[in-house]
Amino acid sequence: MQHFDDRILYKTHQHIFVLLSKILSIFVPYAGFIILLWFLEFEEGQWSFDISVLTQIVLIVLWGALITFWFYFFWSKSYFIISNEKIIVKVRNGIFSKFHMSIHFKNIRDMAFSKNNILHYLLNYGTIFARSSAGAMGDLEAKHIPKVEKVYRILNALHSMEDSERKQISNIKDIVKPLWFSKWQVKEAANWLSWSWSEAENSSVDFDKKKDESLEQIIQKEKNILLWIQWLKEVVLLDGTDRKNIFSLEEERNHWVFESLRKKVLFAATHDASLRDPDEAIVLKAWEKIVFPSVKFHEIDRPSVVSSSPWLAVHEYLVPKFHDFDEYDATLLIWFDI
């Protein structure tokens, strides 16, 4: 049952290819069998059976329409839904068979998506996974989701919010087109939601004019941008105590981490194996000395923005700050001035 504050933000069917493949898997063998019979039964310029060719064509068309209607009915009654409180999967796979499942964002331990074959990449669909804090019985799996990577970003953005903040979301545009998005991100979101780009340009987003912002507003905006990035899972702001501990724990050669401690804003983030290639080399050798330099981080449009991977001791110090850290995840420091 949908609660009073539970607003649907996004709703989609399984990818249209799933519907077409089911229809063709039944229709093509049947039509091929009938056509084969035509050739086998054609003798001396005439058909050896009583039913006319036209009648058989009509039967093929009617059979095609029947199976199309049959599969379309169940496909149209199956949904993947994102609300401001939970993820919902509804699957109708028979007249007397259906499956409903939901998982609240507050109960999600972590999420993932997968593309497992060439069709997933060519047609841009895949599977969404949401692992429940309650254990395997509460895990959710939604297959054949269109535009799966962008859906995954929306889920990550909602999952990162506090419950009170998430409940205030009433429209998907509140997530994909807030003031803190850069121009290219709004354009990407506009394409996804089938907005016209002119609508996005004429929206309340002010791309070119820098507004006076407080430090708190800047921090929140840039944090939200980071959370929109597909391969970043969690982002936390580090305070003065964290900087002091990092200074005492960091390995001497990783001198750019020490440089980060002097910057106005310092974030720690987690990422998985899908991390994009770095903008620059992450290890340098100068004469006989190995250096771990800072690396540009182009997604953030702020002065002197760079990133660096911390040493093992700092990594272990940062891990408890994240709620959904997986044993295969890595940490990253991102810092900038304002």
Residue, then its C-alpha position, 0 to 999 in steps of 0.5 A: m500500500q502506498h503511504f500518504d507521503d510515498r510519491i512515485l518519482y519514476k515508473t517504467h516497464q521492462h525494456i521493449f526488447v523483452l516483449l519483442s523477443k517473447i513474441l518472436s520466439i513463438f511467432v517465428p517458429y510457427a510462421g516458419f513451420i507453416i511456410l515450410l508446409w507450403f513448400l512441402e505440399f505444393e504439387e504440380g502447380q497447386w496446393s494439395f490441401d483444402i485450406s487456401v493460402l489466403t486463409q492460412i495467411v489470415l490464420i498466421v496474422l490472427w495468431g501473431a495478433l493473439i500472442t502479441f496481445w497476450f505478451y503485451f498485456f503482461w508486459s504492460k502490467s509489469y513495472f519498476i517504480i521508484s518512489n521517494e521512500k522505496i523501490i517497487v517491482k511488480v511483475r505479472n507473468g500469468i493470468f493467475s501469477k504475479f509478483h510484487m516486492s518493495i524495499h525501503f531506501k532506509n533498509i537498503r545496505d548497498m546497490a549495484f547494476s549489471k550489464n552481462n552481454i552485448l545486447h545489454y550494451l547495444l540496447n542500454y538495459g540491465t539489472i538493478f540489485a538492492r541488498s537489504s540490511a535484513g538479509a538475503m530474503g529481503d534483497l531486490e532484483a529487477k531485470h531488463i530495466p531500460k537506461v539502467e545506469k542512469v536509473y542507478r544514479i537516481l537510486n544512489a542519489l535518493h539512497s544518500m539522502e536522509d529520510s526527512e530530506r527524501k520525503q520532501i522529493s515530489n518530482i524526479k526533476d528535484i533530483v536530476k535538475p537541481l541548482w547544483f548541477s553543471k550544464w552537461q549534467v542537466k543536458e544529460a538528464a534532460n535527454w533522459l527525461s525527454w525534455s527539450w534542451s530549450e526547456a532545460e536552458n530556460s529553467s531556473v538553473d543559472f549556468d553562467k552567473k556565479k551566485d553568492e553562496s555560503l560555505e555550507q551551500i557550496i559543500q552540499k552542492e558539490k557533494n550532490i554532484l559527486l553522488w551523481i557520479q556513477w562510480l562513487k558510492e558514498v561521500v563524506l565531509l572531513d573535519g578538523t579532527d579527521r585532517k589531524n588524524i590523516f596527517s599523523l597516519e599518512e605515508e610520507r611519499n603521498h605528499w599530495v594528501f598532506e597538501s589536501l589538508r590545507k584546502k578549504v573543503l576535503f571530501a572522502a569518497t568510496h568507489d568500486a571497480s567501475l572507477r573511470d580511468p584517472d585524468e593523469a598518472i597516479v604514480l610517478k618516478a623522479w630519479e630514484k624516488i616514487v611519488f604519488p601525485s594528486v590527480k585532476f578531478h574534472e567533475i568538480d568545477r572549483p579552483s584547484v580541485v584534485s584527488s588522491s588515493p590515501w595510504l592503507a592506514v588512512h584508508e582503514y581510518l576512513v572506512p568506519k565513516f561509510h555506511d555501505f562500505d564493501e570489502y572490495d571498495a576503495t577510498l578516495l580523497i577529493w579537495f578544493d578551494i572556493 
